[in-house]
Amino acid sequence: MASQFHEVLGAEIDPSKAERFYLLFKKYDIKPEECLFVTDTLGDILEANQVMVKTIAVDFGFHERKRLKKGNPAMIVSTFSELVKAIRKF
């Protein structure tokens, strides 16, 4: 599975996901609108919103749908098959 990822930026890089997004923007010369972030927490959605990155929230992880909605993600999905379809839309 590790071969599917170029790198993983954890809290050891910077506690702020927003700052980690900025690092990725710079390193790969990409814009926020070219990114899509999949997450299961409201905090992640809020940090992605700070840097204008669209999010797809999954309600089968840490936070439930009601809580995830508070962050105004682009979509909320409930299964992996819905997630694949949602990613393809973007």
CYANA upper distance limits for C-alpha pairs under 8 A (distance plus 0.5 A):
  1 MET  CA      5 PHE  CA      8.26
  9 LEU  CA     13 ILE  CA      6.66
  9 LEU  CA     20 ARG  CA      7.36
 10 GLY  CA     14 ASP  CA      7.68
 10 GLY  CA     15 PRO  CA      8.26
 11 ALA  CA     15 PRO  CA      5.04
 11 ALA  CA     16 SER  CA      7.81
 11 ALA  CA     17 LYS  CA      8.45
 13 ILE  CA     20 ARG  CA      7.83
 14 ASP  CA     19 GLU  CA      7.20
 14 ASP  CA     20 ARG  CA      6.94
 16 SER  CA     20 ARG  CA      7.01
 16 SER  CA     47 GLU  CA      8.40
 17 LYS  CA     21 PHE  CA      6.63
 17 LYS  CA     44 ASP  CA      7.78
 17 LYS  CA     47 GLU  CA      6.76
 17 LYS  CA     48 ALA  CA      8.02
 18 ALA  CA     22 TYR  CA      6.91
 18 ALA  CA     47 GLU  CA      5.90
 18 ALA  CA     48 ALA  CA      6.85
 18 ALA  CA     50 GLN  CA      7.36
 18 ALA  CA     51 VAL  CA      6.78
 19 GLU  CA     23 LEU  CA      6.85
 20 ARG  CA     24 LEU  CA      6.86
 21 PHE  CA     25 PHE  CA      6.66
 21 PHE  CA     48 ALA  CA      8.45
 21 PHE  CA     51 VAL  CA      7.98
 22 TYR  CA     26 LYS  CA      6.77
 22 TYR  CA     51 VAL  CA      8.37
 23 LEU  CA     27 LYS  CA      6.49
 24 LEU  CA     28 TYR  CA      6.36
 24 LEU  CA     29 ASP  CA      8.21
 24 LEU  CA     30 ILE  CA      8.06
 25 PHE  CA     29 ASP  CA      5.87
 25 PHE  CA     30 ILE  CA      5.28
 25 PHE  CA     31 LYS  CA      6.47
 25 PHE  CA     32 PRO  CA      7.68
 26 LYS  CA     30 ILE  CA      7.38
 30 ILE  CA     34 GLU  CA      6.95
 30 ILE  CA     35 CYS  CA      8.33
 31 LYS  CA     35 CYS  CA      7.58
 32 PRO  CA     51 VAL  CA      7.33
 32 PRO  CA     52 MET  CA      6.26
 32 PRO  CA     53 VAL  CA      5.47
 32 PRO  CA     54 LYS  CA      8.37
 33 GLU  CA     52 MET  CA      7.58
 33 GLU  CA     53 VAL  CA      6.62
 33 GLU  CA     54 LYS  CA      7.69
 35 CYS  CA     53 VAL  CA      6.50
 35 CYS  CA     54 LYS  CA      7.32
 36 LEU  CA     53 VAL  CA      6.74
 36 LEU  CA     54 LYS  CA      5.72
 36 LEU  CA     55 THR  CA      6.19
 36 LEU  CA     56 ILE  CA      7.86
 36 LEU  CA     90 PHE  CA      8.40
 37 PHE  CA     48 ALA  CA      7.98
 37 PHE  CA     53 VAL  CA      7.39
 37 PHE  CA     54 LYS  CA      6.75
 37 PHE  CA     55 THR  CA      5.18
 37 PHE  CA     56 ILE  CA      6.75
 38 VAL  CA     55 THR  CA      6.19
 38 VAL  CA     56 ILE  CA      5.33
 38 VAL  CA     57 ALA  CA      6.31
 38 VAL  CA     58 VAL  CA      7.79
 39 THR  CA     44 ASP  CA      7.05
 39 THR  CA     45 ILE  CA      7.66
 39 THR  CA     55 THR  CA      7.68
 39 THR  CA     56 ILE  CA      6.99
 39 THR  CA     57 ALA  CA      5.57
 39 THR  CA     58 VAL  CA      6.69
 40 ASP  CA     44 ASP  CA      8.15
 40 ASP  CA     57 ALA  CA      5.97
 40 ASP  CA     58 VAL  CA      5.58
 40 ASP  CA     59 ASP  CA      6.81
 40 ASP  CA     60 PHE  CA      7.96
 40 ASP  CA     61 GLY  CA      5.72
 40 ASP  CA     62 PHE  CA      6.06
 40 ASP  CA     63 HIS  CA      6.43
 40 ASP  CA     68 LEU  CA      8.13
 41 THR  CA     45 ILE  CA      7.12
 41 THR  CA     57 ALA  CA      7.97
 41 THR  CA     61 GLY  CA      8.34
 41 THR  CA     62 PHE  CA      6.62
 41 THR  CA     63 HIS  CA      5.87
 41 THR  CA     68 LEU  CA      7.03
 42 LEU  CA     46 LEU  CA      6.74
 42 LEU  CA     63 HIS  CA      7.56
 42 LEU  CA     67 ARG  CA      7.08
 42 LEU  CA     68 LEU  CA      5.59
 42 LEU  CA     70 LYS  CA      7.75
 42 LEU  CA     71 GLY  CA      6.39
 43 GLY  CA     47 GLU  CA      6.77
 44 ASP  CA     48 ALA  CA      6.65
 45 ILE  CA     49 ASN  CA      6.59
 45 ILE  CA     55 THR  CA      6.90
 45 ILE  CA     57 ALA  CA      8.24
 45 ILE  CA     68 LEU  CA      8.31
 45 ILE  CA     71 GLY  CA      6.18
 45 ILE  CA     72 ASN  CA      8.24
 45 ILE  CA     73 PRO  CA      7.05
 46 LEU  CA     50 GLN  CA      6.91
 46 LEU  CA     71 GLY  CA      6.20
 47 GLU  CA     51 VAL  CA      7.42
 48 ALA  CA     52 MET  CA      6.61
 48 ALA  CA     53 VAL  CA      5.53
 48 ALA  CA     54 LYS  CA      7.43
 48 ALA  CA     55 THR  CA      7.58
 49 ASN  CA     53 VAL  CA      6.34
 49 ASN  CA     54 LYS  CA      7.64
 54 LYS  CA     73 PRO  CA      7.39
 54 LYS  CA     74 ALA  CA      6.59
 55 THR  CA     73 PRO  CA      5.64
 55 THR  CA     74 ALA  CA      6.01
 55 THR  CA     75 MET  CA      7.50
 56 ILE  CA     73 PRO  CA      6.39
 56 ILE  CA     74 ALA  CA      6.27
 56 ILE  CA     75 MET  CA      5.40
 56 ILE  CA     76 ILE  CA      6.23
 56 ILE  CA     77 VAL  CA      7.83
 56 ILE  CA     83 LEU  CA      8.36
 56 ILE  CA     86 ALA  CA      8.18
 57 ALA  CA     68 LEU  CA      7.32
 57 ALA  CA     73 PRO  CA      6.84
 57 ALA  CA     74 ALA  CA      8.41
 57 ALA  CA     75 MET  CA      6.68
 57 ALA  CA     76 ILE  CA      5.10
 57 ALA  CA     77 VAL  CA      6.81
 58 VAL  CA     65 ARG  CA      8.38
 58 VAL  CA     76 ILE  CA      6.13
 58 VAL  CA     77 VAL  CA      5.51
 58 VAL  CA     78 SER  CA      6.34
 58 VAL  CA     79 THR  CA      8.03
 58 VAL  CA     83 LEU  CA      8.15
 59 ASP  CA     63 HIS  CA      6.79
 59 ASP  CA     64 GLU  CA      5.61
 59 ASP  CA     65 ARG  CA      5.62
 59 ASP  CA     68 LEU  CA      7.96
 59 ASP  CA     76 ILE  CA      7.25
 59 ASP  CA     77 VAL  CA      6.79
 59 ASP  CA     78 SER  CA      5.91
 60 PHE  CA     64 GLU  CA      7.62
 60 PHE  CA     78 SER  CA      6.41
 60 PHE  CA     79 THR  CA      7.71
 63 HIS  CA     67 ARG  CA      6.80
 63 HIS  CA     68 LEU  CA      6.96
 64 GLU  CA     68 LEU  CA      6.81
 65 ARG  CA     69 LYS  CA      6.62
 65 ARG  CA     76 ILE  CA      7.78
 66 LYS  CA     70 LYS  CA      7.62
 67 ARG  CA     71 GLY  CA      8.30
 68 LEU  CA     72 ASN  CA      7.84
 68 LEU  CA     73 PRO  CA      7.91
 68 LEU  CA     76 ILE  CA      8.29
 69 LYS  CA     73 PRO  CA      7.17
 69 LYS  CA     76 ILE  CA      8.32
 75 MET  CA     86 ALA  CA      8.07
 77 VAL  CA     82 GLU  CA      6.28
 77 VAL  CA     83 LEU  CA      6.45
 77 VAL  CA     86 ALA  CA      8.38
 78 SER  CA     82 GLU  CA      7.17
 78 SER  CA     83 LEU  CA      8.17
 79 THR  CA     83 LEU  CA      6.79
 80 PHE  CA     84 VAL  CA      6.80
 81 SER  CA     85 LYS  CA      6.90
 82 GLU  CA     86 ALA  CA      6.56
 83 LEU  CA     87 ILE  CA      6.63
 84 VAL  CA     88 ARG  CA      6.79
 85 LYS  CA     89 LYS  CA      6.97
 86 ALA  CA     90 PHE  CA      7.42
